[in-house]
Amino acid sequence: MADAQDRNLPASERKIRKAREDGQVARSRDLAHLAMVGGGGALLVAFAPPLALWLQKLLGTGLRFDAKLLAQPDVLTQRLAELTWAWLMVLVPLGAIGAGLALASGIASGGWNFTMKPLAPKFSKLDPLSGLGRLVSAEHLAQVGKACFLALLLGVIGFFYLKSHLADFHDALAMPLPKALQHTAGALLGGLGLLVLALAVFAAVDVPLQRFMVLKRLKMSHQEMKQEYKDAEGNVEVKAKVKARMREMAKKRMLAAVPGADLVVMNPTHYAVALKYDDGKAAAPIVVAKGADLLAMRIRDIAREAKVPVLQAAPLARALYAHTEVDQEVPARLFQAVAQVLAYVYQLRAALAGRGAMPRELPPIVVPADLDPANKPAANDDIADEDA
């Protein structure tokens, strides 16, 4: 009971979709009754003349006596077969139209929904105690009360209409059969209209009521909403651990690539970017690792252990860290600066290997001012001074 009282949140789209898959959709019996009675009445009105002629012919054929037919032993079988086929030619289309009307009323009330799950056996429904609980539930009692009231109302309408038109039916007794059938059908048509009107009123109330009751049954508690969010999005703690694990693995792969780099550019204590250039695979140097603070120190230590040159170039290190990603090429605007430091490193390596002279001191590295994060605050300050 407490759990039912806690269900005050509207059902989510996911729960509504799952409920539809389980066959829980709004279905209005009153709308189905209206479709059957109203559709049937409309068919009778539309096809009344041909139906009257058909009934007259069928009745005449059934009552006609031919003494010659008595000489045939299978005359009764033939006559029954003819009557059966005659009735089937009318009843089968009417049955198909009735099925179509029932299907259309179901789609109109709750939409198209095809599922076989309601046909699956559920042993929980065999429990007599749970079944008794469903029988005495407020929703079931309300449905029973509404059905009884509708039956009573239709009975009262039919009784008073027949009572007020009793003379019309009495007059039909003195008429020939074809005219009597036509007269009786006309008298019944008014009563059928009143019944259809009553059913239309009930259907107009029942369709939104059934939708409301379905949504009410599907209401969720705060705990169910949280659980559904976890099921849909995944447990937050688990996702955080997975992301942390992925970051750790990515960092390990990145650090493992540092020994194969050609150069590590550093801002002495804040940034470190490892570069590798393979003219056979890439058109520009590629960033194989980058980091800040402690990770930058770790990249520097690994580079020194692997005897990878570490160059102190603060503006270039800041620009590379801010505008590149791991496994991506260096931006075109930094080509000149990167080529400058790579050329210096290649000359230094060749000199240490005895294949050339020692290079001169590295000239100042030119980095576009807008690519160096350290210049942006200064630029803002200059703009502010100009405005002042």
N, C-alpha and C positions, 0 to 999 in steps of 0.2 A: 504493500500500500504506500509506504514511504517512497519507494522507487517510482511508483506511478505519479505521485504528487510532484516529484522532482522533474518530471518530463515536461518542461515548460518552454523548451527551445524548439523553434520550427525545424522540421526535418531538412537535412542537407540534400543537395542534388545527388550525391553519391548514394545516400540511403534510399531516396525515392527511386533511383534507377535500379538499385538492387531489389527493392520491393516489387517493381514492375517485372523484373526477371523471375521473381517467385510467384507471380500471378496476382499480386495485391494491387488492384486498380479499382477505380470507382465504376460501379455498374449499377444502373438504376432500373429496377424491375418495372417501375411505373412508366418509364419511357418505353420499355419494351412492350408493355401492355398497350400503350397509346399507339405505337407503331403497328402492332398486330391488329387491334380493333379499328383504328383509323384507316390503315392501309387496306384492311379487308373490306371495310365499308366503302372506301373509294373505288375499289375494284368492282364491288357489286353494283355501285351506281353507274360506273363507266360501261360495264358489260351486262347490264340488266336485260336489255332487249335480246341479245343473242343467247344469253343464259336461259331466258324464259322460253324462247323457241326450242332450245336444246332440251330443256326439261319436258316441254310439251311433247316433243317428238319421242323422247325416251319413254315417257309414260304411256304414250299411245302405242309404241312398239311393245312395251311390256304387257299391256292389257289386251292386245289384239289376239284373237283366237282363230287358228286356222286348223280345221279338221284334217287337212292333208298332212300336216306335220306329225300327226299321231302315228303315221305309218313309218316314220323314221325313228329308229331306236335311240339315236344319240341326239335327238332334237333338244332335250333339256341341257345337255352339255354345251351344245353350240350356242343356245340362247344365253346361258350364263357367261360363256366366253365373250360373246358380243357385248353384253351389258358391262362386264368387267373392263374390257378395253375402252368402252365409251366413258366409263367413270374415270379410268386412269388418264385419259386424254385431257380431262379437266382438273382432276385432283393433283396430278404431278406438277403442272405449271403453278397451280395455286400454292402447293407446298414449297416449291422453289422460291416463289415470291415471298412467302412467309418467312422462309429461312433467311432470304436476303434482307428483309425488313428487320428481323431480329439481330442480324450481324451489323446492320447500319446503326441501329439504336445503341448497341454496345460500343461501337466506335465513336458515336457522338457523345456518349457519356464519359468514357475513359480513354479514348484513343485506341489505335491498333496495338495489340500486344499478343504475341504468339509465344507460348512457352508450354513445355510438357512437365514442368516441375510440380504443379498441383496434382498431377496424376500419379506421382511417385508415392509409394506406400509410406505412411508415417505412423509408427507404432504408438507415438504419444497420443494420437487421436483415439486409440482404443481404451485409454484410461477413462473409466466412468466418472471419476471425480472431476477431472478437468472438463469432460463433456458436460457434466451437470453445471459446472461453473459458467461455461459458455451459454448454456440455456437460460440461466437466471441473470446474466449480465445485463446492465442497463441498456447497452446498445441493442442486444437481441430483443429485449422486451419492448424497446421503442419500435423496432421494425415490425414485431408482431402486432403491436397496438395500431400502428399505421396501416398495416394490411387489413386488419379487422375493421377499422374505421372506413377504409376505402370500399371494402366489400359491402358494408352496411349502407354507405352512401349510394353506391350503385344500385343496390337492391331497392332502396327507397325511391330513387329516381325511376327505376323500371316499374315499380308497383304503381306509383301515382300516374305515370304516363299511360300504362295499360288500362288503368281504371278510367282515366279521362277519355280514352279512345276505344272503350269497349264496344260502343255502338258501331264504330267503323268495322271492327272485326266481325260483329254480328251481321252486318250487311253483306259481308263477303260470302256468307253461307248461301245466299240466294242468287249468287252470280255464277256464270259458267266458270269452269276451272281456270282457263287462261286469264280471264279478266279478274277472277278472285285472287290469283297469285299476284297479278300486277297491283291490285288494290291493296292487298296485305303488305306487299313490299313497300309501297308508298307510305302506308301508315307506320310501319316499323322504322322507316328512314328518319323520321323526326326524333323518335326515342334514341336511335343510334347516335344522332347528332348530340343529344344531351349527354349521353354516356362518354362520347369522345371529348366533349368540353370539360367534363369533370376529370377525366384522365389527364387532359392537358394541364389543368391547374395543378394536379398532384405531381405530374412530371416536372413542371416548372419549379416546384419546391424541392422535389426529391433529387434532381440532378446536382445542384450545388450542395445540397445536404450530404449526399454520398461522397462528394469530393472533400468536403470539410471533415467528415468522419474518418476518411482514409488518412488525411494529413494529421488528424488528431491522434490516430493510432500510431503514426510514425514519429510523433514528437520525441525529442531526445533530451537526455539530461546532460549536465555539464560534463560528467565523467564520460558519457558516450561520445560527446563531441570531441573531447580530448583524445580518446582512444581512436576515433576515426581519423583525426588529424595525424596521429602517430602512424596509423596503418597506411594512410595515403602519402604522407611526406617522409615517413621513417622516423624512428626514435631520434630525438635531437642529440642526446648524449652519444648514441652509437654513430650518428653522422659526424659529430664533432671528432670522435676518436678516429673514424675512417679518414676524415680530411687531414687530421694531424699525422696519421700514419703515411698518407700519400705525400704530404709535404716533407716528411722525414726521408722517405724514399727518394723523392725528387732531389732533395739536398745532397743525399749520398751519391746519387748519379752525377750530380753537378760537380761535387768535389772530386769524384773519381776521374773527371775529365780534365782537371787542372794540370796534372803531370804531362799531359799531351799538348798543352797550350804552347804558343810561341812567345807569349808575353803577358805579364800581369801589370796593368796600369793601376796605380793607387793614389788616393788622397791620403796622406800619411796615416791617419788613424780612423777614417770614417768609411771610405769606399774602396772596393777592389773589384776590378773587372779583368777577367782572363780572356785573351783573344787568340784565335788560331786562324791561319790563312793557308788555304790549299788552293792554288790557282787552277788545279785540275778538276776541282769539285764545286767551287764557288767563285763568283765574280768579285767578292769583297770579303774582308775578314769577318769571322763569325764569333759571336760572344758565346763561349762555352761555360762560363760561370760568372756570377756576380754576387756581391753581398755587401752588407753594411755592418759597421761596428764589429762585434765578435766574429761574425761570419767572414768579414773582410780580413780579420787577423788570421783566421783559419785558412783562408785561401792563400794568404801571403806565406804562412808557414809551410803549407804543402808545396807551394811553388819553389821555395828555397830548398826544401828537401829534395825535390826533383830537379834542382838546378835550372829552373825556368827563370829567365830574367824578370826582375821586379823593378819597375820604373816609377819614380815619384813624379806624377804629372797631375796635380790637383784639378785644374779646370777640365782636362780631358776625362779624368776619372769620374768627375761629377756629371759631365755631359753624357758619357756612355751609360752610367748607372740610371740616369733619369730618362733616357730616350731609347733604350734598347731592352730586349728581352733575351733570355737564354735560348740558344740555338737559332738566333736570328742574325741577319747580316747587319753590319754597321750602317747607319744612315748615310746617305750620299753626301750630306753637308759635313760629315766628319771624316770623309775619305782622306783628305789632305793631311789632317792632323794624325790620323792613325798610320797612314803611309809613312809619315815623317818618323814616327817612333819605331815602326817596324824596320825601316831602312837602317836606322841607328843600331837596332838590336842585331840585324843580320851582319852589319859591318863589324860590330863588336865580337860576334861569334867567330867570324872569319879571322879576325886578328888574333883571338885567343887560340885558334887552331893553327896559327902560323901561315894562313893563306892571304894575309893582307896587313896593311898598316892599321894602327889603332885609330878609330875615328876621333874627330875633334869633339869638343864638348857639345852636348845636344843644345841646339839653339832654342829660343822660346817657342813653345807650341801655340799656334794660333787656333783658337776655338771660337766659333760664332758666339757673340755675346748673348743672343737670345736662347742659346742651347745650354748655357751654364746657369744652373739654378741659383748660384750665388749672386748673380747679377740682377735677378728679378726684383728683389726688395729695393736695391739701389735705384733701378729704373723707376719703380713706383714712387720712391722718394723724390726723384728728379721731377716727375710729373706733378707731384703735389707742390713742389717748390715753384714750378712754373705757373701753376694755377694760382698760388698765393701772390 
